[in-house]
């Protein structure tokens, strides 16, 4: 599929089940002039194809597809509209919003039932013939086990646009992201994988452009095989490949946030750019006879993964990014859409079956965002192995516990054990839960402790967009402040949240910039803020916080008991006769049922060991204290002869020290102990 260079020319292949005629359009090197049209006369089933001798990589092309224009029956063919190849490996030129790219006459009283004859070629990016070969040298994927993984969610441009250590010409690019300054920072933190917001080619929504804004996050895909051109400094796909190679050399995996649930073509009033004009009825899920689109994504359309050729395109895309671009895994946006069959969400859907049988994808990380706005859209815990899942229960539970909400201790206990009530089924691992406190969608960590109300006015939607219930707290002053008491309280709250994240079973994920106290000025939906609001401000970075995060990750790495594959259920271990989990109160006693339901129970202690079903010779232990209440005396468990205090969030720079019975647990703190070594 797509355009394949074979040394003698290029073979072009395009799927369309309902087209009557397909034309290949070749363009001048600058993309401004259509040089010729070549009919695709060969057809094998629904695959139209032609071989054109003499063409080489760098050739610009597009398609015009002829067929019925009958929106009420689901068909929207319009040969006046130049179409992007769904398999294009590279795109050239920016999309220029114009009514000419609409298949209907804008303003007609017949709306999308009308037909527009203007040529859209001037406004549409051109597909590019690519030779994807690249000298990978000794590149080797790190293949970090999930239980050793620490994910760092980042934006290609936002990470580097204001970074003084990145060469100016490379800021905002793939090459800039892979610069020494960024790699050294991530290595110092100890993260093992960087998860990039969408890097597939995407468009800027028309309503954003009209307001002088851009699609910053990138969740409006134009091409599932092409890297986003705006992140290229030289306009070549080798830049993305070079980025991956450098990350691998630094021991860091590259994960991509991918959007296979919808395309950037929108609803029936959207532009005709690719899928809509190639075979609307095959590519999209339609309703009301075919004129209107199923909108389980909130973006106007939903791709039809129940169609074998659409599913093939998604699978081909995933394999391409693994085999040709060497990425190490994927985070699937609105992944419940991908598993929705005609009768609803199905863990045995065609998409999941295709993924699980694929030998290429078997070796990479697969992460689901387990919700969408469609019927039965919330599916946390219902994805099949080998998927991991973003756990919003973890996010909300930790925020509410450390905000001081009453009755949150039982929820904290669940989150510390990897949300077993959600994920411990069908042989899934404790690493299935992707634990996070913040992500790109929502407040940054700094804003979480600085604002009680979102501040999204810059988005031009009168602050109506974004989540309103953030479980946030300003600790006394709304927004930025120089008050030392408020600043100290905020810094402590951040350390407590981060410490709890790293001490919990599951796979932790950090939001880029949280480790240095980055703020988005209270904007919790910066999807359109391709500016100082959305970019990380490295000039004001909190080096103490960054050092603390490095220490937390090192602590997690040093103790296998904090990163187990098996869930812990308090079962007795044969090696020492102790349960693998023992819950305790500050006085050393085991909480009774009344304690768990007591709103005043605000200090939870837990003694952790390796799972009873695990390494029978392992006697490692960790004792952790999570206190959202007042200071109180601590009785250390007598299951260990002597304990050593490894971490106290109220004293972030303190080194490990021997622990004594009766020491005081500071108010609003996390303490971590391990057996004292001889």
N, C-alpha and C positions, 0 to 999 in steps of 0.2 A: 504494500500500500504506500501511497505517497509518491515522491520523486526519488528514484534510485539511479545514481550514476554508476555505470558499468565500465568506464574507460573508453567506450565507443560512442556513448550518447547517454540519454536519460530515459528511463521508463517511467511513465506516469500512470497511476492507477487510482481510481476513485469509486467509492461505493455509492450507488443510488438505485433503490428498488423501483422507484416510480417515475424516473426521468424518461423523457422521450428522445433527448439528444444532449450530448455533452461536448463542450468546446474548451480546449486548452488555449489560454491567451498568454503569449510571450511578450515581455516588455523590455524597453531600453534599459541600460544599466542604471539610469537615474530613476527609473520607475514611472516616468512621466508620459511615455509614449507607448501605446499598444502597437507592437510590430506586426503581429499576425495572429490568426486564430486557426487552430488545428483540430479537426473533429476527432474524437475518440471513437473510432469505428469498431474496434475489437471489444467484445463483451463476453465474459464468462460468468454466467448467472447474473448477479447484480453488480459485478465489478467491471467498470468501463476502463479501458487502458489503451495506451499507444506508446511506441518507442520512437523517439526523435533522435536521429543520429547527429553527431557533431556538437551537441550541447555539452556544457561543462558546468562544474560547480560555480555558483555565483549567478546563474541564470535566474531572472525574476519572472514569476508566472502567477496565474490565477485561473479560475474556471468561470464559465458561464453555462448554466444548466437550464435546458428547455423542458417544459412540461406544463401540466394544467395549473392555472392560477385559480384555485377554487377553495378559498379559506374555510368555507362552511363544511368542506369535506376533508380539511387538513392539509391541502396542498397549496404551497405558496411559491411555486417556481416563477422566476422572473429573470430572463436572460440579460436584461439591461443592468443587472447588478453583478459586479465582479465579486467572486467568492474566494475566500481563503481556503486553501487545502487543509482539511482537518489533520492531516499527517505532516504538515509543513514543519521542517526541523529548524527553520529560522524565518523571521519576518523582517521586512525592510520598509521603513517609512512609518510615520505616525498616522493614526486614524484621525481624519478631519471631519468633525461633525457637520453634516449637511442633510437636508431633507432628501437629497438625491439617493442616499443610501437606504431609504425606506422603500419597501416594495409596493406601497400604496401612496396615494396622493394625500399629503398632509393637509388637513383642513377640509377635506371632502366630507360632505354630509353622509357619505357611505363609509367613512372611516377606513378600516383595513380591508373592506370589501372592494374598494377602488383599486386601480392599477396604475403604477407610475412607470413612465418610459424613459426617464432620465438615466444617463450612464453614470454609475457610481465609482468608476475606476480611479478617478482623481482623488477620491476621499478614503480609499481602502488600502491598508498595508498590503504589500505584495509578498507572496510566498517566495522562498529562496531555495534553489537546489543546493544541497550541502554535501560535502564529503566529510563525514564525522570522524574520520580516522585521526588519531591523536597519539603522540608518543608518551605513553603512560610511564615508561621506564620501570623502576622497581615498585610502582604503586601497589600497596596492599591494604585492603580494607581492615580497619582495626578490629571489627567483629567483637566489640565489647559485649560481654554477657549482659542480659537485661538487669540482673541483680547487682551489677557493678556500674550501671549507667546513671549518669546525672545529666539531664537535658537542660539546654540553655536556649530558650525561644528568642529569636532575634529577627530583625528586619534588615535586609541587605543595605539599604540606604540609611535608615535610621541609626544603624550601628556605627556608621563611618562618616556621615555628613559633617559632623562637628568635631571629629577626632584629630587633634593636633599631630598625633603620631603617624597619621596616614598622609601620604603624598597628596597634595591638593588635586591633582589631575585624576587621581584614582578614588577620591571620596565618593561614596554613593554607588560604587561598582563592585562586581564580583571580585576583581583583583584587589580592590581596596579592602574588602572584607577579609581577604586572605593575606593581608600585609603582616609583617613581623609584629607590629605593635598590637594588633588585635589577637594574633595567635598567642603571643606571650601573655597577654592578659588572661585569656581563657585557660592556658596551661597553668598559670599561677593560681587561678581559682580552683582548678581541679575538675572542671566539667569534662565530660567524655563525648558529648554529642551536641551539635548546634542544629536547632530546628528552625528552618527559614520560613517566614511567611511567604505566600505564593510567589514563586519565581517562574511559573509558566507565563507566557505572554498574555497580557490582559489589557483592557481598555479603561479609559477614564469616562465615567458615566456622564451623559449629556447634561443632566441637571446640575452636576458638580462643576463642569466646565463653565456653565452659564453663571455660576456664582463665583468664578475665579478660583475654584478648588480642584483637587485631583483625587483620583482613587489611590490613596496611599497604601492601604493594606494589600490590595490586589485580588480581591475575591470576585473578579469578573473576567473569566478566562476567555481568550481568543484562540489559543492554540495549545493543545495538550502535549506537544512535542518540542515547542520552541521556547528557549529561555527568554525572559522578558528583556527586550532590547534596551530599555532605559537604564539597566544596570550594567551595560557593556560600555567600556571606554573606547573600544576599537571596533565594535560592531561584529564580533566573530564569536562563534560558540566555543572556541578553544579557551576563551576567558573563563567560562563556567567550569570547564574541565580542569583548567589550571588551579582554580580555587579549590576544587575537590581534592586534587592531588596534594596541594599544600596542607590542607586540613588533615588528610590522612598521614602525611609525614609528621604532623604534630601529634598524632595519636587521637585525633578527634573525628568522630563520624559526622556525616552530613545527612540530615533528614529534611524532606520537603513537605510543606503544607500544600496539599493538592485538593482541587475543587472539581470533582467529577460529578457533582450532583446537579449542576446547571451550567449554562454558558452565559456569555455577556450579551446575548441577543435580546434579552428581556421578554416581555409579553407580546401580544398580537400587535401592539403599537410600536414595537422595537425595530431596530434596523435589520436588514437582510445582509449578513456579513459572511456566513458560512453554512452551518447546519440547516438553517431555515430554508435557504435557497437550494441546497443540495438534495435534501429529502426530509422535509419538515415532519411528515407523518411517521417516519421511521425513527428519527433522532429524538423526538420529544414525546412526552406523555401528554395526551390531549383529552379534552372533555367536550361535552355539548356537541357531539357530532364531529368535532375536530377543529372548530374555529378557535376555541380558547384553550389555554394551557393549564395543566395541573401546576399549582404553585406551592408545593410542599417546602420550598426553599426560601420563600419571601423575596425572591428576586425577579419573579415574573414567569419563570419556566422551570421545568424539571426534565433532565435527560432521561431517556427511556432505556435503562439498562436491562430490561426484559427482552430487548431486541438483540439477537445474537451478534449483529455487526456493530452495534453500539458498544456492547460488552467487549467485543473483540478490540475495538479501538482503545478502550480503557486499559485492557490487559496489555495490548501492544505498547501503550504509552508507559505503563509501569515498568515493563521489561526494558524498554529503551533507556529509561533513566537509570536503571540498575546496570545494564550491560554496556551501554555506550558512554553514559555520563558518570558511572561509578558511584551513584548515591547509595546510601546505606539504609534507607527506610523512608516511610511516608506517614504523615498525619492526615487523615481523611476528614475534610470539612463536612459537617452535617452527614455523618456516615450512615445514620439510620435511613436516609433517603436511598442509599445504595443497596440496602437490604430489603427495600419495600417491593414486594411482588403485588400483583393485582388485588390480592386478598389482605394485604397489610405487611408489616415487618415480619421477616422470616429468617431466623439464623441459618436456615438451610437454603437460602436464596441462591439463584444462579451466580450472583457476584461472589458470594462467600465460597461457594463450591469451586468456582474458577480460581480464586485466590489460593485456596488450600491445596489444590492439586498441582499448582505450578511450581516446578523445581527451581526456577530462578527466584521467585518471590519467597520461597521457603527459607532463604538465608538472610532476609532483611527484616528490619523492625516494622511492624504495622500497628498504627495507633489510630483509634477511632474517636471522633467527637460524637458521642452517642445520643444526639438529639437533633430534632428539626421541628418545624412548626406544623407539620402534617399530622394526620390522624395517627394516634399511637406513637407520636414522635419521640417520646422520652424512653430510651432503651438502655439506660445505665445498667451494666451487669449482664446484658443479654447477648453480647457478641460472642462468637465462637473463638476458641483457640485457633490461631496464635495471636489474635488481636489483644492489645492493651487498650485501655480506655481512659480518656480524660475524666477525672472524678470531681464533679462540681460539689458533691456532698462533702468531700474533704475541704475544698475551698471555703464553703459557707460555714461548715462546722468549726474550723479553726478560727475564722474571723469572729464568729459569735462567742466562742469560748474566751478568747483574749480580749474581746470588748467587754466581757463581764456579764453577758447574758446569763440569767439564772437557768439551772437545770441542764447545763451543757456537758457535764462530766461524762455521762454515759455515751454521748455522741463522740466525745474526744477519745474514749477508750476504743470505740469501733474504728476510728480513723487511724489510731496508732497501730492497729493490727491489720492494716491493709484493707479495711472495709470488707472483711471476710463475709459478712452477711450479704454482700452484693456479688462477690466474685468467686467465692470458694465453691465451685461446682464444675463438673465435667473435666476434672484434671487441670484446671487453670492455676497458674502460679500466683503467689502473693505479689509478684512484680506487675501483675495485670493492672493494678491501680496506678494511673499516672497522677501523682499527688502534686497539687500546686496551690499557692495562695493567691497568686496574680497571674494574668496572661495578657496578651495584647488587647483582648476584649475586656475592658474594665479599667479600674483604677490601677496605677502603679502602686508599689508598696509604700512609697513616700506619700502619695495622695490618699492611700487607704487610712493613714493615721493623721491626715491633715484636713480632710474635708468630710462633712456629714452630708453634703449635697453635691451632686455632679455640677460641673460648669462647662457645658457643651455649646455655649452660644456661638463660638467660632465656626461651628458646623452649619450655621445658617438655618437651623430648624427650631429656633426659639426654645432650645433646651428640652425639646420633647423626645429626642432620640437618646439611646443608651439606657442602661438599667437604672432604675430609681432606688431599688433596695440593694444596697451594696454592703450592708453590715459593717459600715465604716464608722470612724470616730475621730474627731479632731483633737481630742484630749485638752480641750479648753479654749482653743482659739481657731477660728475658721481660716484655713489657708496658711500661707507662709508667715512665719513669725521669728523674731530674734529672742523671744522670752526664753531664758535659759532653763527654767523649770519645765516648760512645755516641750522644749526641744529634747531635754533629757528623757521625759516620759515617752515621747515619740520614738526616740532611738531605742529605748528599752523594749517598747512594743514590737518594733521591727525585729529586734534580735530574738525575741520570744517566738514570733511567728516563724522566722527562718529556722530556728533551732528545732521547733516542733516538726517542721517540714522534713528536716534531715534525719530526725530520730524515728520517723514513722516507717513501718514496713510499706513496701511499694516502691515505685520509681519516682524520684523527685524531679520536678521541673522548675527552673528559675526563669523569670522574665528578665531579658537583657536590660541593664541599667538599674535594676533593683539593688544590686550589690554596691552601688555607689550613691544611692538615694536620689535617683532621677525622678523628676516630677513632670507631669503633663498639665500643670496648672489647673488640676481638678477636672480635666476632660477625661471622661471614662469611655469615650467612643471616638477615638482619634482616627477613624478610618479615612477621613478626608484631609488630614493635617500633615501634608508633605512639607513641613516647615519646622521651626524651632519647637513647636508644641509636640510634634510626634518624634522628633529626633532626640537622641540621647545627648545631654549636655555634659561632656566629659570634664569641662573646665571647673565645674563645681563638685567634682566627685568626692565622696566621703571615703577616704583611704582607710579609716579605722573600720568602717563597716565592711569594706571589701576584704580586709584582712580577716575579719571575723567569719565571713562566709567561707573563705579559704580554709579556715580552721575547722569549721563545721563539716565541710566536705572531706577533709583529711580524717576527722574523727569517724565519720561514717565509713570511710575506706579502711580504717584500721581495725574495725570491729565487725566481723562477719555476722554477728548476732543482729546487727542493724539492717542487714541487707540479705534477707533470706528468701529463698524460692518457695518454701513451704509456709503455709499459714500456721499460726500459733493458736492453740485452743485450750491451753492449760492442762494438757495431758502430761502424765508423769513420765519422766525420763528414766530409762533403765540404768544409765550410768551413775546417777547420783540420787535417785528417788525424789527429785524435785520436779514440780510442774514447769513447763517451758514458759508459762506466764503466771506471775503472782501479782495481783493488784493489792495495793496497800494504802492505808491512810498515813498521815504524817507521823502518827504515834506508833507505827509499825504494825498495827492490826489490819486484818483483812476486812474490807468493807462488807457490811451485811446488806440485805436487800433494801432496808429502809435508807441506808446511806446513799445508795445509788439514786434514789428518788428524792433526796433532800436538797432543796434549792441552795441551802447554805454549804453544801459539800463543794468546796472550791479548790481543794488541793489534792490532786491525784498523783499517786506514786505507782510505779510499775517496775517489776523485776523481770528481766527478759533473759532467756537462754536459747540455745539452738533447739529447733523443733524436736519433739520426742521421737519423731520418725526419722530424724536426720542422723548426723555423725554421732555415734554413741560414745565416742571417746572425747568429745568436745565439752569442756567444762567452762567455757567463756560465759561471762555474765555482764549485764549492764543494769544499773539501777537509775531510773530517771524520775525527776520530780517536776510536776507542772502545777505551779501555784498562781492562781489568778486572784487569790485572797490576801489577807494580811500576813505579816511575818509570824512564824510559829516555830516551835522546836521540832526537830526531826529525830526520829529513832531509826537508825539504820538496821536493815535486816541482819539477823545472826546466821544467815546461810553462808556467809563468807567470813573468814577470820578477821580480815581488815579490808576497808574500802579506801579508795583514792578518789578525791574530787577532781574530775577532769574538766568540768565546765560549769561556770556560773554566769548567767547572762547579765547579772548586775555588775560583774567585774570582767568585762570581755577580754582584757589583756592578761588576766591572772593565769599563771602556769599551774599545771597539776600539782596537787598537794595532798598529804595524808588527811583523811577525814576522821573526825572524832564524833563520838556519840553526843547527842544533845546540841549539835550545832544548829544555828538558826537558819530557817529557810527565809530568804528575803521576800518581801511582798512583790508580787508580779514578777516571777522569775522562773527560769528553768535551770535545774541542776542535773548534772550527769556524773555518775560514779561507776567505777570499775574495780574489780578486786585488786588490792595492792600487791604488786609483784615483789618477790623476795629480793 
